[in-house]
Amino acid sequence: MAAAVPPVAAALGYAGAIPFLAGAAAVALALLPPTPLLAYGAVILAFMGGIHWGLGMPGSAPDGRRLGLSVVPALLAWAALLLGGRPGLLLLAAAFLGLLALDLATTRRGVAPSWYPALRVPLTAVVVASLLLAAALSP
């Protein structure tokens, strides 16, 4: 059975979802273009990839595979910024789903804490839904 999500992780994680919801709402209401949402999504995707860098660092022999995987989200985030608009938002949505799959596998292997999926699954649902809504409404 998974442990409960630590309150500080839950509070910070859900607070981090607010800009996704606000960005999607701003696009839906035609208050802003998708660029601010795209930029925030790219920053958060790169940040989330950095978690795997940290997981790969312990001990005297870092896990080279995990370190290598940890930089992929930042590269995808950069590509999404270069694409911009709908293609960039769609790339971010796909990348967040791919990173979730990696996070779930990492937890199953006992590398990430057992509570991590209980935080990541609902947050990823909010993030992906926000990005897809903005993509659907973007030129």
C-alpha positions as CSV (number, residue, x, y, z in Angstrom):
1,M,0.0,0.0,0.0
2,A,1.3,3.5,-0.9
3,A,2.1,5.9,1.8
4,A,0.2,9.1,2.2
5,V,1.5,12.1,0.2
6,P,3.4,14.3,2.6
7,P,1.4,17.5,3.2
8,V,4.1,19.9,2.0
9,A,4.5,17.9,-1.2
10,A,0.8,17.9,-1.8
11,A,0.4,21.6,-1.1
12,L,3.3,22.6,-3.3
13,G,2.3,20.2,-6.1
14,Y,-1.3,21.4,-6.2
15,A,-0.2,25.1,-6.0
16,G,2.0,24.4,-9.0
17,A,-1.1,23.3,-10.9
18,I,-2.7,26.7,-10.5
19,P,-0.8,28.3,-13.4
20,F,-1.8,25.5,-15.7
21,L,-5.5,26.0,-14.9
22,A,-5.2,29.8,-15.1
23,G,-3.3,29.6,-18.3
24,A,-5.9,27.3,-19.9
25,A,-8.7,29.5,-18.7
26,A,-7.0,32.6,-20.1
27,V,-6.6,30.9,-23.5
28,A,-10.3,29.7,-23.3
29,L,-11.5,33.2,-22.5
30,A,-9.2,34.8,-25.2
31,L,-7.5,36.8,-22.5
32,L,-4.0,35.6,-23.4
33,P,-2.3,33.7,-26.1
34,P,-1.0,30.2,-25.2
35,T,2.6,31.5,-24.9
36,P,2.6,32.0,-21.1
37,L,1.1,28.5,-20.5
38,L,3.6,27.0,-22.9
39,A,6.5,28.7,-21.1
40,Y,5.3,27.6,-17.7
41,G,4.7,24.1,-18.9
42,A,8.2,23.9,-20.4
43,V,9.7,25.1,-17.1
44,I,7.8,22.6,-15.0
45,L,8.6,19.7,-17.4
46,A,12.3,20.5,-17.2
47,F,12.0,20.7,-13.4
48,M,10.2,17.3,-13.2
49,G,12.9,15.7,-15.3
50,G,15.4,17.1,-12.8
51,I,13.9,14.8,-10.2
52,H,15.4,11.9,-12.0
53,W,18.8,13.5,-12.0
54,G,18.5,13.7,-8.2
55,L,17.4,10.0,-8.1
56,G,20.3,9.0,-10.2
57,M,23.0,10.8,-8.1
58,P,23.1,8.8,-4.8
59,G,26.1,6.7,-4.0
60,S,29.6,6.7,-5.5
61,A,28.5,5.4,-8.9
62,P,25.7,7.5,-10.4
63,D,23.1,5.8,-12.5
64,G,24.1,6.9,-16.0
65,R,20.8,5.7,-17.6
66,R,18.7,7.7,-15.1
67,L,20.9,10.7,-15.5
68,G,20.6,10.5,-19.3
69,L,16.8,10.1,-19.1
70,S,16.6,13.1,-16.7
71,V,17.7,15.5,-19.5
72,V,15.1,14.4,-22.0
73,P,12.2,16.4,-20.5
74,A,14.3,19.6,-20.7
75,L,15.1,18.9,-24.3
76,L,11.4,18.3,-25.1
77,A,10.5,21.4,-23.3
78,W,12.9,23.4,-25.4
79,A,11.5,21.8,-28.5
80,A,8.0,22.7,-27.4
81,L,9.1,26.3,-27.0
82,L,10.6,26.4,-30.4
83,L,7.4,24.9,-32.0
84,G,5.1,27.3,-30.1
85,G,1.3,27.3,-30.2
86,R,-0.7,24.2,-30.7
87,P,2.2,21.9,-31.7
88,G,4.2,23.0,-28.6
89,L,1.3,22.5,-26.3
90,L,0.7,19.0,-27.7
91,L,4.3,18.1,-27.4
92,L,4.3,19.2,-23.7
93,A,1.1,17.1,-23.1
94,A,2.7,14.0,-24.6
95,A,5.9,14.6,-22.7
96,F,4.1,15.0,-19.4
97,L,2.4,11.6,-20.1
98,G,5.7,10.0,-21.0
99,L,7.3,11.4,-17.8
100,L,4.4,10.0,-15.8
101,A,5.0,6.5,-17.2
102,L,8.7,6.8,-16.3
103,D,7.8,8.0,-12.8
104,L,5.4,5.1,-12.3
105,A,8.1,2.6,-13.4
106,T,10.6,4.3,-11.1
107,T,8.3,4.0,-8.2
108,R,7.6,0.3,-9.0
109,R,11.3,-0.3,-8.9
110,G,11.5,1.3,-5.4
111,V,13.6,4.2,-6.5
112,A,11.0,6.9,-6.0
113,P,8.9,7.1,-2.8
114,S,5.7,5.0,-2.7
115,W,3.5,8.1,-2.3
116,Y,4.8,9.6,-5.6
117,P,2.1,8.2,-7.9
118,A,-0.7,9.5,-5.6
119,L,0.7,13.0,-6.3
120,R,1.8,12.6,-9.9
121,V,-1.3,11.0,-11.4
122,P,-3.9,13.6,-10.5
123,L,-1.5,16.5,-11.1
124,T,-0.6,15.1,-14.5
125,A,-4.3,14.8,-15.3
126,V,-4.7,18.5,-14.6
127,V,-1.6,19.5,-16.5
128,V,-2.4,17.4,-19.6
129,A,-6.1,18.5,-19.6
130,S,-5.0,22.1,-19.4
131,L,-2.5,21.8,-22.2
132,L,-5.0,19.9,-24.4
133,L,-7.7,22.5,-23.8
134,A,-5.4,25.3,-24.7
135,A,-4.1,23.4,-27.8
136,A,-7.7,22.8,-28.9
137,L,-8.4,26.5,-28.7
138,S,-5.1,27.7,-30.3
139,P,-4.5,28.4,-33.9
